[in-house]
């Protein structure tokens, strides 16, 4: 992968709390793990709404964009059981996630605490971390249940996370694949890093907005190689 040049310098030398998204951030989007979840979500929407595949998929993506997660949209519009949803859509094959010792070493070397902040659930996060080789590396996993199903990018999700772990946002950094999830972190004073797919990546299940490399001021750095980005930090 090619390292993407950072924006005008935003130093991370003061950071003591390192906050990472999970899906498409701690493993490369190119392994298409989330594509499995994405398909299961479409079928779940079909079951709930009785729409055909194309219509259900369009609704799913609209909820994902407008509500933060499809789950949040379905809870608002169809009053579904979130635990039932999470159990169904995370019944996937994790074998495509490869160990990443360079990433694990780079995260381990960071000074201070490390956390996962994910719109998925703890079970899914632990399964991913086990495959990556990062089990036990993080001080905490703050998941969709801990958020009380109010997901990123809603401000309340970050506020609950900060309060739960005593995090001062001005001494923290947030890493996420979706630029919309970095707006609140920027506004609270965090350093923000967007982790993107490699140049030219495309997938029929991925909307263009999911792959946007933001040019907005709320994204301070962009990288398509998280391990190298972290290893290069002073």
N, CA, C and O of each residue as an XYZ file, in Angstrom:
936
protein
N       0.838     -1.195      0.000
C       0.000      0.000      0.000
C       0.876      1.249      0.000
O       1.992      1.234      0.519
N       0.367      2.320     -0.581
C       1.088      3.577     -0.598
C       0.636      4.460      0.546
O      -0.558      4.594      0.816
N       1.613      5.061      1.216
C       1.278      5.968      2.306
C       0.802      7.289      1.727
O       1.458      7.860      0.856
N      -0.329      7.776      2.204
C      -0.881      9.032      1.727
C      -0.342     10.154      2.592
O      -0.326     10.052      3.819
N       0.094     11.217      1.954
C       0.685     12.326      2.704
C      -0.334     12.939      3.650
O      -1.497     13.101      3.282
N       0.083     13.284      4.867
C      -0.845     13.908      5.810
C      -1.187     15.326      5.407
O      -0.514     15.933      4.574
N      -2.248     15.847      6.014
C      -2.643     17.239      5.814
C      -1.628     18.141      6.522
O      -0.666     17.653      7.115
N      -1.847     19.449      6.457
C      -0.993     20.343      7.252
C      -0.858     19.814      8.673
O      -1.820     19.352      9.287
N       0.361     19.899      9.168
C       0.769     19.120     10.330
C      -0.162     19.285     11.525
O      -0.415     20.396     11.991
N      -0.666     18.150     12.010
C      -1.394     18.076     13.279
C      -0.658     17.025     14.096
O      -0.858     15.828     13.891
N       0.172     17.452     14.998
C       1.013     16.530     15.738
C       0.188     15.602     16.625
O      -0.837     15.999     17.180
N       0.651     14.368     16.747
C       0.055     13.407     17.662
C       0.952     13.177     18.884
O       0.732     12.239     19.650
N       1.950     14.023     19.060
C       2.928     13.790     20.122
C       2.332     13.929     21.516
O       2.880     13.399     22.482
N       1.207     14.641     21.626
C       0.586     14.861     22.932
C      -0.448     13.799     23.282
O      -0.992     13.811     24.386
N      -0.727     12.882     22.362
C      -1.841     11.948     22.525
C      -1.518     10.897     23.588
O      -0.453     10.281     23.578
N      -2.469     10.715     24.504
C      -2.336      9.690     25.543
C      -3.438      8.637     25.477
O      -3.337      7.591     26.119
N      -4.493      8.909     24.702
C      -5.574      7.943     24.509
C      -5.814      7.770     23.019
O      -6.113      8.729     22.307
N      -5.678      6.525     22.556
C      -5.745      6.189     21.138
C      -7.021      5.392     20.900
O      -7.204      4.319     21.475
N      -7.897      5.912     20.058
C      -9.236      5.351     19.890
C      -9.399      4.883     18.442
O      -9.243      5.660     17.501
N      -9.714      3.594     18.287
C      -9.794      2.994     16.964
C     -11.194      2.455     16.679
O     -11.783      1.760     17.507
N     -11.712      2.779     15.514
C     -12.844      2.052     14.972
C     -12.385      0.618     14.713
O     -11.192      0.323     14.782
N     -13.327     -0.269     14.416
C     -12.977     -1.670     14.173
C     -13.053     -2.026     12.693
O     -12.025     -2.217     12.043
N     -14.271     -2.115     12.161
C     -14.456     -2.615     10.796
C     -13.870     -1.669      9.761
O     -14.095     -0.459      9.794
N     -13.108     -2.261      8.836
C     -12.442     -1.529      7.751
C     -11.411     -0.528      8.262
O     -10.970      0.349      7.519
N     -11.029     -0.661      9.526
C      -9.994      0.184     10.116
C      -8.852     -0.673     10.650
O      -7.692     -0.445     10.308
N      -9.176     -1.666     11.495
C      -8.137     -2.547     12.035
C      -7.893     -3.768     11.149
O      -7.027     -4.590     11.448
N      -8.630     -3.884     10.093
C      -8.316     -4.828      9.018
C      -8.613     -4.107      7.707
O      -9.454     -3.208      7.688
N      -7.948     -4.473      6.611
C      -8.157     -3.748      5.354
C      -9.532     -4.027      4.757
O     -10.008     -5.162      4.772
N     -10.161     -2.984      4.234
C     -11.449     -3.140      3.575
C     -11.369     -4.188      2.467
O     -12.349     -4.868      2.162
N     -10.174     -4.303      1.869
C     -10.008     -5.210      0.735
C     -10.256     -6.671      1.070
O     -10.484     -7.466      0.159
N     -10.221     -7.057      2.344
C     -10.491     -8.460      2.686
C     -11.983     -8.779      2.634
O     -12.379     -9.942      2.719
N     -12.810     -7.738      2.494
C     -14.251     -7.886      2.268
C     -14.987     -8.599      3.406
O     -16.026     -9.221      3.183
N     -14.454     -8.507      4.612
C     -15.185     -9.084      5.743
C     -16.524     -8.383      5.936
O     -17.552     -9.030      6.135
N     -16.502     -7.054      5.875
C     -17.740     -6.321      6.112
C     -18.762     -6.580      5.015
O     -19.961     -6.397      5.227
N     -18.298     -7.006      3.845
C     -19.234     -7.332      2.766
C     -20.175     -8.465      3.179
O     -21.337     -8.491      2.774
N     -19.667     -9.398      3.985
C     -20.532    -10.472      4.485
C     -21.633     -9.902      5.393
O     -22.805    -10.258      5.267
N     -21.236     -9.026      6.292
C     -22.197     -8.399      7.190
C     -23.203     -7.589      6.386
O     -24.405     -7.625      6.646
N     -22.692     -6.866      5.416
C     -23.521     -6.013      4.584
C     -24.629     -6.827      3.897
O     -25.779     -6.391      3.842
N     -24.281     -7.998      3.381
C     -25.261     -8.858      2.716
C     -26.298     -9.372      3.708
O     -27.491     -9.403      3.407
N     -25.844     -9.772      4.883
C     -26.778    -10.253      5.904
C     -27.721     -9.143      6.359
O     -28.887     -9.400      6.661
N     -27.220     -7.915      6.409
C     -28.093     -6.797      6.765
C     -29.167     -6.600      5.701
O     -30.329     -6.351      6.022
N     -28.776     -6.712      4.432
C     -29.768     -6.571      3.363
C     -30.872     -7.604      3.509
O     -32.051     -7.276      3.379
N     -30.502     -8.842      3.778
C     -31.510     -9.889      3.935
C     -32.372     -9.658      5.177
O     -33.556     -9.994      5.191
N     -31.774     -9.090      6.206
C     -32.551     -8.769      7.401
C     -33.589     -7.693      7.070
O     -34.745     -7.790      7.481
N     -33.175     -6.683      6.335
C     -34.110     -5.626      5.930
C     -35.218     -6.208      5.056
O     -36.378     -5.815      5.181
N     -34.868     -7.137      4.178
C     -35.876     -7.788      3.347
C     -36.916     -8.511      4.212
O     -38.116     -8.423      3.954
N     -36.442     -9.225      5.240
C     -37.353     -9.971      6.110
C     -38.287     -9.033      6.873
O     -39.469     -9.326      7.054
N     -37.741     -7.907      7.315
C     -38.532     -6.977      8.122
C     -39.534     -6.200      7.279
O     -40.677     -5.996      7.688
N     -39.097     -5.768      6.098
C     -39.915     -4.850      5.290
C     -40.694     -5.533      4.179
O     -41.639     -4.962      3.636
N     -40.293     -6.771      3.835
C     -40.882     -7.500      2.703
C     -40.570     -6.834      1.362
O     -41.277     -7.065      0.381
N     -39.546     -6.032      1.312
C     -39.083     -5.450      0.059
C     -38.233     -6.459     -0.697
O     -37.726     -7.410     -0.103
N     -38.072     -6.260     -2.010
C     -37.164     -7.120     -2.757
C     -35.722     -6.690     -2.473
O     -35.486     -5.703     -1.777
N     -34.768     -7.438     -3.016
C     -33.361     -7.218     -2.667
C     -32.923     -5.795     -2.982
O     -32.334     -5.134     -2.127
N     -33.192     -5.315     -4.173
C     -32.722     -3.994     -4.588
C     -33.330     -2.893     -3.729
O     -32.631     -1.965     -3.323
N     -34.615     -2.990     -3.452
C     -35.281     -1.972     -2.645
C     -34.790     -2.018     -1.199
O     -34.577     -0.978     -0.575
N     -34.612     -3.225     -0.675
C     -34.120     -3.373      0.695
C     -32.704     -2.822      0.817
O     -32.360     -2.186      1.813
N     -31.894     -3.068     -0.196
C     -30.516     -2.585     -0.160
C     -30.475     -1.055     -0.180
O     -29.691     -0.442      0.543
N     -31.316     -0.449     -1.004
C     -31.363      1.012     -1.061
C     -31.801      1.586      0.284
O     -31.253      2.587      0.744
N     -32.794      0.948      0.914
C     -33.258      1.411      2.226
C     -32.177      1.229      3.274
O     -31.961      2.108      4.108
N     -31.498      0.095      3.234
C     -30.403     -0.191      4.165
C     -29.340      0.899      4.113
O     -28.917      1.407      5.152
N     -28.912      1.256      2.918
C     -27.858      2.255      2.771
C     -28.344      3.639      3.187
O     -27.575      4.443      3.713
N     -29.614      3.910      2.951
C     -30.167      5.202      3.380
C     -30.174      5.291      4.903
O     -29.811      6.322      5.471
N     -30.588      4.208      5.565
C     -30.552      4.186      7.023
C     -29.121      4.323      7.538
O     -28.865      5.052      8.496
N     -28.190      3.614      6.893
C     -26.783      3.638      7.296
C     -26.242      5.064      7.240
O     -25.516      5.502      8.132
N     -26.607      5.779      6.178
C     -26.107      7.137      6.014
C     -26.815      8.113      6.940
O     -26.173      8.993      7.513
N     -28.125      7.975      7.096
C     -28.919      8.962      7.832
C     -28.972      8.722      9.338
O     -29.078      9.674     10.112
N     -28.898      7.440      9.768
C     -29.053      7.101     11.180
C     -27.752      6.644     11.842
O     -27.731      6.365     13.041
N     -26.667      6.567     11.063
C     -25.401      6.082     11.613
C     -25.214      4.599     11.418
O     -24.123      4.148     11.069
N     -26.275      3.825     11.642
C     -26.291      2.386     11.363
C     -27.665      2.014     10.815
O     -28.664      2.679     11.090
N     -27.690      0.939     10.033
C     -28.975      0.404      9.581
C     -29.800     -0.026     10.788
O     -31.019      0.149     10.808
N     -29.134     -0.589     11.793
C     -29.822     -1.001     13.016
C     -30.590      0.164     13.629
O     -31.761      0.016     13.979
N     -29.950      1.308     13.760
C     -30.611      2.465     14.355
C     -31.831      2.877     13.530
O     -32.872      3.228     14.084
N     -31.695      2.832     12.208
C     -32.828      3.152     11.351
C     -33.976      2.189     11.527
O     -35.135      2.600     11.585
N     -33.659      0.883     11.613
C     -34.701     -0.128     11.793
C     -35.354     -0.022     13.169
O     -36.554     -0.259     13.307
N     -34.580      0.328     14.169
C     -35.162      0.506     15.506
C     -36.136      1.685     15.527
O     -37.174      1.634     16.187
N     -35.791      2.740     14.800
C     -36.662      3.909     14.761
C     -37.932      3.656     13.948
O     -39.006      4.141     14.301
N     -37.806      2.899     12.865
C     -38.929      2.773     11.932
C     -39.713      1.472     12.072
O     -40.884      1.416     11.696
N     -39.080      0.420     12.610
C     -39.747     -0.879     12.694
C     -39.656     -1.515     14.080
O     -40.117     -2.640     14.273
N     -39.068     -0.809     15.044
C     -39.021     -1.261     16.440
C     -38.481     -2.697     16.565
O     -39.033     -3.509     17.309
N     -37.407     -2.999     15.838
C     -36.849     -4.347     15.883
C     -36.066     -4.570     17.170
O     -35.703     -3.618     17.861
N     -35.809     -5.838     17.486
C     -35.002     -6.228     18.640
C     -33.527     -6.124     18.247
O     -33.079     -6.889     17.394
N     -32.762     -5.209     18.835
C     -31.373     -5.032     18.410
C     -30.504     -6.259     18.652
O     -29.599     -6.529     17.863
N     -30.752     -7.002     19.713
C     -29.943     -8.192     19.975
C     -30.174     -9.266     18.907
O     -29.239     -9.956     18.501
N     -31.402     -9.400     18.465
C     -31.704    -10.345     17.389
C     -30.982     -9.932     16.112
O     -30.398    -10.771     15.427
N     -31.019     -8.654     15.795
C     -30.333     -8.130     14.620
C     -28.834     -8.411     14.684
O     -28.257     -8.930     13.728
N     -28.205     -8.072     15.804
C     -26.754     -8.232     15.927
C     -26.338     -9.693     15.830
O     -25.298    -10.007     15.252
N     -27.139    -10.578     16.387
C     -26.829    -11.999     16.288
C     -26.886    -12.503     14.853
O     -26.054    -13.308     14.433
N     -27.861    -12.029     14.113
C     -28.037    -12.469     12.734
C     -26.942    -11.946     11.804
O     -26.393    -12.705     11.005
N     -26.624    -10.660     11.905
C     -25.730    -10.061     10.906
C     -24.251    -10.317     11.194
O     -23.404    -10.064     10.338
N     -23.931    -10.815     12.392
C     -22.541    -11.138     12.693
C     -22.258    -12.641     12.623
O     -21.219    -13.099     13.098
N     -23.167    -13.398     12.041
C     -22.945    -14.830     11.838
C     -22.162    -15.010     10.539
O     -22.719    -15.414      9.519
N     -20.856    -14.705     10.587
C     -20.032    -14.643      9.384
C     -18.784    -15.504      9.529
O     -18.481    -16.012     10.609
N     -18.069    -15.658      8.420
C     -16.812    -16.390      8.372
C     -15.659    -15.394      8.525
O     -15.485    -14.514      7.682
N     -14.880    -15.530      9.589
C     -13.796    -14.600      9.872
C     -12.452    -15.031      9.275
O     -11.434    -14.377      9.504
N     -12.446    -16.118      8.517
C     -11.170    -16.660      8.035
C     -10.444    -15.717      7.079
O      -9.234    -15.845      6.896
N     -11.158    -14.772      6.466
C     -10.515    -13.851      5.538
C      -9.687    -12.767      6.209
O      -8.957    -12.042      5.533
N      -9.790    -12.645      7.535
C      -8.996    -11.645      8.259
C      -7.656    -12.255      8.620
O      -7.591    -13.234      9.363
N      -6.591    -11.677      8.093
C      -5.252    -12.231      8.298
C      -4.585    -11.624      9.524
O      -4.882    -10.486      9.887
N      -3.690    -12.366     10.166
C      -2.887    -11.772     11.238
C      -2.117    -10.563     10.712
O      -1.702    -10.541      9.553
N      -1.930     -9.575     11.553
C      -1.215     -8.356     11.130
C      -0.236     -7.969     12.235
O      -0.485     -7.025     12.985
N       0.882     -8.701     12.337
C       1.821     -8.440     13.433
C       2.421     -7.044     13.404
O       2.724     -6.492     14.462
N       2.605     -6.450     12.213
C       3.164     -5.101     12.149
C       2.200     -4.086     12.755
O       2.622     -3.165     13.454
N       0.910     -4.254     12.488
C      -0.085     -3.347     13.067
C      -0.160     -3.535     14.574
O      -0.217     -2.558     15.321
N      -0.159     -4.763     15.016
C      -0.215     -5.045     16.451
C       0.985     -4.414     17.158
O       0.835     -3.788     18.208
N       2.167     -4.581     16.583
C       3.375     -4.015     17.189
C       3.310     -2.488     17.227
O       3.721     -1.869     18.209
N       2.794     -1.888     16.163
C       2.720     -0.431     16.097
C       1.741      0.122     17.127
O       2.016      1.141     17.761
N       0.599     -0.547     17.296
C      -0.370     -0.096     18.296
C       0.175     -0.311     19.705
O       0.032      0.545     20.578
N       0.800     -1.463     19.910
C       1.362     -1.766     21.233
C       2.395     -0.730     21.647
O       2.517     -0.412     22.830
N       3.142     -0.199     20.680
C       4.215      0.748     20.979
C       3.703      2.148     21.286
O       4.465      2.985     21.769
N       2.432      2.421     21.017
C       1.900      3.761     21.274
C       1.895      4.052     22.773
O       1.537      3.182     23.567
N       2.283      5.251     23.168
C       2.277      5.603     24.598
C       0.869      5.917     25.078
O       0.181      6.748     24.486
N       0.444      5.267     26.129
C      -0.872      5.547     26.684
C      -1.863      4.412     26.469
O      -1.479      3.276     26.193
N      -3.140      4.741     26.600
C      -4.188      3.732     26.535
C      -4.728      3.586     25.111
O      -4.698      4.522     24.313
N      -5.225      2.370     24.820
C      -5.805      2.098     23.511
C      -7.212      1.537     23.690
O      -7.456      0.693     24.553
N      -8.138      2.025     22.854
C      -9.540      1.634     22.947
C     -10.108      1.319     21.571
O      -9.607      1.784     20.547
N     -11.173      0.510     21.575
C     -12.000      0.287     20.393
C     -13.317      1.025     20.616
O     -13.936      0.897     21.672
N     -13.738      1.793     19.620
C     -15.048      2.448     19.630
C     -15.763      2.028     18.355
O     -15.446      2.516     17.270
N     -16.733      1.120     18.484
C     -17.324      0.491     17.309
C     -18.840      0.463     17.371
O     -19.435      0.323     18.439
N     -19.457      0.600     16.188
C     -20.907      0.459     16.072
C     -21.329     -1.004     15.982
O     -22.520     -1.300     15.888
N     -20.368     -1.914     16.010
C     -20.661     -3.349     16.085
C     -20.767     -3.751     17.558
O     -20.820     -2.889     18.435
N     -20.797     -5.060     17.827
C     -20.879     -5.492     19.227
C     -19.565     -6.122     19.679
O     -18.679     -6.396     18.869
N     -19.457     -6.345     20.981
C     -18.214     -6.843     21.566
C     -17.823     -8.203     20.981
O     -16.649     -8.445     20.702
N     -18.800     -9.086     20.797
C     -18.492    -10.411     20.259
C     -17.824    -10.339     18.902
O     -16.840    -11.034     18.651
N     -18.353     -9.506     18.031
C     -17.750     -9.324     16.708
C     -16.360     -8.717     16.833
O     -15.425     -9.156     16.164
N     -16.224     -7.711     17.685
C     -14.921     -7.075     17.864
C     -13.878     -8.070     18.354
O     -12.754     -8.088     17.853
N     -14.240     -8.892     19.322
C     -13.286     -9.865     19.852
C     -12.893    -10.896     18.806
O     -11.739    -11.322     18.762
N     -13.842    -11.305     17.956
C     -13.536    -12.263     16.897
C     -12.539    -11.665     15.901
O     -11.612    -12.348     15.466
N     -12.729    -10.390     15.539
C     -11.809     -9.719     14.627
C     -10.432     -9.572     15.258
O      -9.421     -9.882     14.628
N     -10.390     -9.099     16.500
C      -9.106     -8.888     17.159
C      -8.334    -10.186     17.317
O      -7.107    -10.196     17.218
N      -9.040    -11.273     17.561
C      -8.389    -12.570     17.673
C      -7.707    -12.951     16.356
O      -6.591    -13.471     16.363
N      -8.373    -12.695     15.231
C      -7.789    -13.024     13.925
C      -6.609    -12.115     13.599
O      -5.612    -12.571     13.040
N      -6.713    -10.842     13.942
C      -5.633     -9.893     13.667
C      -4.409    -10.192     14.528
O      -3.278     -9.892     14.145
N      -4.651    -10.791     15.702
C      -3.576    -11.054     16.644
C      -3.505     -9.999     17.722
O      -2.479     -9.841     18.383
N      -4.618     -9.264     17.903
C      -4.631     -8.134     18.833
C      -5.482     -8.390     20.069
O      -5.845     -7.442     20.765
N      -5.805     -9.638     20.357
C      -6.594     -9.946     21.550
C      -5.838     -9.474     22.793
O      -4.649     -9.758     22.944
N      -6.520     -8.762     23.670
C      -5.904     -8.274     24.902
C      -5.098     -7.006     24.749
O      -4.537     -6.510     25.726
N      -5.029     -6.468     23.537
C      -4.207     -5.281     23.297
C      -4.886     -3.995     23.763
O      -4.216     -3.020     24.102
N      -6.219     -3.999     23.778
C      -6.973     -2.776     24.051
C      -7.524     -2.767     25.467
O      -7.946     -3.794     25.999
N      -7.511     -1.592     26.057
C      -7.987     -1.448     27.434
C      -9.495     -1.629     27.533
O     -10.011     -2.089     28.551
N     -10.187     -1.265     26.477
C     -11.641     -1.395     26.497
C     -12.217     -1.431     25.097
O     -11.639     -0.884     24.157
N     -13.375     -2.091     24.966
C     -14.148     -2.102     23.728
C     -15.489     -1.461     24.043
O     -16.293     -2.026     24.785
N     -15.731     -0.294     23.485
C     -16.987      0.418     23.705
C     -17.844      0.165     22.469
O     -17.572      0.699     21.394
N     -18.885     -0.658     22.633
C     -19.638     -1.141     21.477
C     -21.029     -0.520     21.415
O     -21.370      0.362     22.203
N     -21.821     -0.999     20.463
C     -23.136     -0.429     20.226
C     -24.061     -0.594     21.436
O     -24.929      0.248     21.667
N     -23.885     -1.664     22.204
C     -24.704     -1.826     23.410
C     -24.308     -0.796     24.472
O     -25.165     -0.216     25.140
N     -22.993     -0.578     24.617
C     -22.528      0.435     25.573
C     -23.032      1.822     25.179
O     -23.243      2.678     26.038
N     -23.222      2.040     23.879
C     -23.762      3.305     23.378
C     -25.273      3.400     23.551
O     -25.881      4.419     23.223
N     -25.877      2.327     24.071
C     -27.335      2.237     24.184
C     -27.992      2.383     22.820
O     -29.056      2.982     22.667
N     -27.300      1.801     21.828
C     -27.772      1.724     20.437
C     -27.882      3.087     19.761
O     -28.561      3.223     18.743
N     -27.225      4.083     20.315
C     -27.144      5.398     19.670
C     -25.726      5.539     19.112
O     -24.805      5.889     19.850
N     -25.543      5.271     17.827
C     -24.212      5.015     17.269
C     -23.450      6.271     16.845
O     -24.010      7.364     16.758
N     -22.154      6.077     16.584
C     -21.420      7.078     15.810
C     -22.198      7.279     14.499
O     -22.703      6.304     13.942
N     -22.306      8.492     14.002
C     -21.618      9.720     14.410
C     -22.411     10.608     15.364
O     -22.124     11.802     15.458
N     -23.402     10.066     16.076
C     -24.181     10.885     17.008
C     -23.297     11.351     18.163
O     -22.558     10.544     18.727
N     -23.354     12.610     18.523
C     -22.506     13.117     19.617
C     -22.647     12.321     20.905
O     -21.668     12.148     21.631
N     -23.855     11.830     21.203
C     -24.076     11.108     22.459
C     -23.226      9.855     22.550
O     -22.858      9.442     23.650
N     -22.902      9.235     21.411
C     -22.062      8.035     21.421
C     -20.661      8.351     21.947
O     -20.110      7.606     22.757
N     -20.100      9.448     21.484
C     -18.762      9.847     21.921
C     -18.784     10.332     23.365
O     -17.879     10.032     24.144
N     -19.818     11.080     23.714
C     -19.925     11.581     25.087
C     -19.978     10.428     26.083
O     -19.337     10.476     27.133
N     -20.748      9.390     25.747
C     -20.839      8.234     26.639
C     -19.493      7.528     26.752
O     -19.108      7.085     27.834
N     -18.789      7.426     25.647
C     -17.467      6.790     25.634
C     -16.474      7.579     26.481
O     -15.762      7.007     27.306
N     -16.426      8.895     26.276
C     -15.517      9.736     27.061
C     -15.785      9.579     28.553
O     -14.856      9.437     29.348
N     -17.055      9.607     28.924
C     -17.418      9.522     30.334
C     -17.068      8.166     30.925
O     -16.599      8.086     32.061
N     -17.291      7.106     30.172
C     -17.051      5.754     30.674
C     -15.578      5.509     30.969
O     -15.241      4.766     31.891
N     -14.699      6.135     30.183
C     -13.273      5.850     30.323
C     -12.451      7.056     30.775
O     -11.221      7.002     30.771
N     -13.116      8.136     31.164
C     -12.387      9.287     31.675
C     -11.428      9.870     30.661
O     -10.288     10.193     30.995
N     -11.874     10.005     29.438
C     -11.010     10.467     28.349
C     -11.167     11.968     28.152
O     -12.279     12.476     28.015
N     -10.040     12.667     28.140
C     -10.019     14.070     27.755
C      -9.778     14.152     26.268
O      -8.716     13.754     25.790
N     -10.744     14.661     25.526
C     -10.675     14.595     24.066
C      -9.456     15.315     23.494
O      -8.958     14.928     22.437
N      -8.974     16.334     24.156
C      -7.844     17.089     23.612
C      -6.512     16.350     23.764
O      -5.483     16.802     23.263
N      -6.543     15.231     24.445
C      -5.348     14.379     24.532
C      -5.583     13.033     23.862
O      -4.936     12.040     24.197
N      -6.522     13.008     22.907
C      -6.898     11.744     22.272
C      -6.874     11.859     20.757
O      -6.941     12.952     20.196
N      -6.778     10.708     20.111
C      -6.827     10.618     18.646
C      -7.850      9.563     18.257
O      -7.993      8.542     18.930
N      -8.564      9.821     17.157
C      -9.590      8.913     16.664
C      -9.244      8.457     15.257
O      -8.925      9.270     14.389
N      -9.312      7.127     15.039
C      -9.034      6.516     13.744
C     -10.313      5.843     13.255
O     -10.878      5.011     13.964
N     -10.776      6.190     12.056
C     -12.027      5.630     11.538
C     -11.973      5.635     10.016
O     -11.317      6.484      9.412
N     -12.669      4.678      9.399
C     -12.689      4.640      7.933
C     -13.696      5.618      7.339
O     -13.546      6.019      6.185
N     -14.719      6.012      8.096
C     -15.758      6.903      7.578
C     -15.516      8.335      8.056
O     -15.427      8.604      9.254
N     -15.413      9.240      7.089
C     -15.119     10.622      7.461
C     -16.215     11.237      8.318
O     -15.941     12.104      9.147
N     -17.467     10.791      8.123
C     -18.559     11.371      8.917
C     -18.405     11.045     10.406
O     -18.900     11.783     11.258
N     -17.718      9.936     10.719
C     -17.509      9.556     12.113
C     -16.373     10.336     12.776
O     -16.110     10.167     13.967
N     -15.701     11.193     11.999
C     -14.591     11.981     12.534
C     -14.977     13.437     12.798
O     -14.174     14.209     13.322
N     -16.200     13.808     12.436
C     -16.629     15.198     12.607
C     -16.729     15.557     14.098
O     -16.160     16.560     14.529
N     -17.441     14.753     14.880
C     -17.570     15.041     16.315
C     -16.219     14.968     17.012
O     -15.910     15.856     17.806
N     -15.390     13.942     16.752
C     -14.054     13.945     17.372
C     -13.276     15.229     17.096
O     -12.666     15.790     18.006
N     -13.292     15.695     15.857
C     -12.617     16.961     15.538
C     -13.196     18.106     16.355
O     -12.460     18.911     16.927
N     -14.522     18.170     16.404
C     -15.183     19.272     17.110
C     -14.865     19.275     18.605
O     -14.885     20.327     19.243
N     -14.570     18.094     19.166
C     -14.262     18.013     20.598
C     -12.777     18.202     20.890
O     -12.375     18.255     22.053
N     -11.959     18.304     19.842
C     -10.539     18.548     20.039
C      -9.635     17.363     19.812
O      -8.426     17.470     20.015
N     -10.186     16.223     19.395
C      -9.355     15.063     19.106
C      -8.581     15.264     17.794
O      -9.022     15.999     16.910
N      -7.444     14.612     17.684
C      -6.779     14.467     16.394
C      -7.508     13.366     15.633
O      -7.853     12.340     16.219
N      -7.745     13.558     14.349
C      -8.514     12.593     13.568
C      -7.691     12.028     12.415
O      -6.936     12.745     11.758
N      -7.854     10.729     12.187
C      -7.160     10.041     11.105
C      -8.176      9.168     10.369
O      -8.814      8.305     10.973
N      -8.321      9.395      9.070
C      -9.194      8.551      8.266
C      -8.373      7.421      7.658
O      -7.360      7.659      7.000
N      -8.819      6.195      7.884
C      -8.150      5.001      7.342
C      -8.950      4.549      6.129
O     -10.104      4.139      6.263
N      -8.348      4.621      4.953
C      -9.073      4.404      3.707
C      -8.573      3.159      2.992
O      -7.503      2.633      3.298
N      -9.377      2.696      2.025
C      -8.957      1.594      1.165
C      -7.889      2.091      0.194
O      -7.740      3.293     -0.027
N      -7.154      1.147     -0.375
C      -6.133      1.503     -1.346
C      -6.731      2.145     -2.594
O      -7.908      1.954     -2.897
N      -5.922      2.897     -3.305
C      -6.376      3.560     -4.521
C      -6.967      2.532     -5.484
O      -6.406      1.457     -5.692
N      -8.104      2.887     -6.061
C      -8.722      2.020     -7.061
C      -9.652      0.968     -6.509
O     -10.288      0.247     -7.277
N      -9.752      0.857     -5.162
C     -10.652     -0.141     -4.605
C     -12.093      0.194     -4.957
O     -12.528      1.342     -4.860
N     -12.821     -0.836     -5.368
C     -14.252     -0.691     -5.641
C     -14.916     -2.019     -5.334
O     -14.298     -3.077     -5.455
N     -16.163     -1.957     -4.940
C     -16.914     -3.166     -4.634
C     -18.379     -2.859     -4.855
O     -18.858     -1.787     -4.488
N     -19.087     -3.794     -5.450
C     -20.485     -3.544     -5.787
C     -21.354     -3.288     -4.556
O     -22.434     -2.710     -4.675
N     -20.898     -3.708     -3.385
C     -21.679     -3.504     -2.166
C     -21.323     -2.223     -1.428
O     -21.917     -1.912     -0.395
N     -20.363     -1.487     -1.949
C     -19.883     -0.292     -1.255
C     -20.300      0.955     -2.025
O     -19.988      1.098     -3.207
N     -20.999      1.847     -1.353
C     -21.409      3.106     -1.966
C     -20.217      4.061     -2.054
O     -19.272      3.975     -1.270
N     -20.285      4.971     -3.024
C     -19.178      5.911     -3.238
C     -18.876      6.723     -1.984
O     -17.711      6.988     -1.687
N     -19.924      7.125     -1.237
C     -19.695      7.975     -0.064
C     -18.929      7.234      1.032
O     -18.285      7.863      1.872
N     -18.995      5.884      1.028
C     -18.270      5.113      2.029
C     -16.764      5.124      1.772
O     -15.976      4.842      2.675
N     -16.371      5.445      0.553
C     -14.956      5.432      0.176
C     -14.371      6.833      0.030
O     -13.218      6.989     -0.372
N     -15.165      7.852      0.358
C     -14.708      9.231      0.196
C     -13.478      9.519      1.050
O     -13.458      9.254      2.252
N     -12.460     10.064      0.404
C     -11.276     10.547      1.119
C     -11.503     12.034      1.370
O     -11.362     12.858      0.468
N     -11.851     12.355      2.588
C     -12.354     13.685      2.882
C     -11.307     14.766      2.655
O     -10.128     14.600      2.966
N     -11.775     15.875      2.104
C     -10.942     17.072      1.969
C     -11.315     18.119      3.018
O     -10.799     19.236      2.999
N     -12.208     17.754      3.927
C     -12.698     18.711      4.912
C     -11.752     18.827      6.107
O     -10.941     17.939      6.370
N     -11.880     19.944      6.821
C     -10.937     20.238      7.895
C     -11.064     19.300      9.084
O     -10.150     19.226      9.905
N     -12.180     18.579      9.196
C     -12.335     17.696     10.356
C     -11.529     16.405     10.220
O     -11.446     15.630     11.173
N     -10.940     16.166      9.056
C     -10.038     15.025      8.879
C      -8.614     15.571      8.791
O      -8.260     16.254      7.830
N      -7.805     15.266      9.797
C      -6.467     15.851      9.896
C      -5.417     15.049      9.140
O      -4.474     15.624      8.596
N      -5.569     13.725      9.100
C      -4.624     12.859      8.401
C      -5.420     11.785      7.667
O      -6.518     11.423      8.088
N      -4.866     11.282      6.575
C      -5.456     10.169      5.831
C      -4.355      9.153      5.554
O      -3.237      9.521      5.194
N      -4.680      7.871      5.724
C      -3.715      6.812      5.402
C      -4.435      5.593      4.862
O      -5.560      5.294      5.262
N      -3.776      4.888      3.944
C      -4.282      3.591      3.509
C      -3.404      2.465      4.043
O      -3.511      1.320      3.603
N      -2.530      2.800      4.999
C      -1.664      1.808      5.640
C      -1.484      2.212      7.095
O      -0.536      2.918      7.439
N      -2.394      1.765      7.943
C      -2.406      2.194      9.336
C      -1.134      1.792     10.067
O      -0.594      2.578     10.845
N      -0.653      0.584      9.828
C       0.552      0.122     10.526
C       1.739      1.034     10.236
O       2.472      1.412     11.149
N       1.927      1.385      8.971
C       3.043      2.260      8.608
C       2.855      3.669      9.159
O       3.813      4.304      9.599
N       1.619      4.151      9.132
C       1.339      5.477      9.674
C       1.725      5.546     11.149
O       2.385      6.491     11.581
N       1.315      4.553     11.909
C       1.622      4.542     13.338
C       3.112      4.350     13.581
O       3.679      4.978     14.476
N       3.742      3.502     12.805
C       5.172      3.229     13.002
C       6.022      4.456     12.721
O       7.124      4.590     13.252
N       5.503      5.361     11.876
C       6.276      6.567     11.530
C       6.110      7.692     12.538
O       6.800      8.708     12.452
N       5.213      7.523     13.480
C       5.026      8.595     14.463
C       6.282      8.737     15.323
O       6.933      7.743     15.644
N       6.621      9.975     15.695
C       7.821     10.170     16.526
C       7.698      9.416     17.850
O       8.610      9.464     18.675
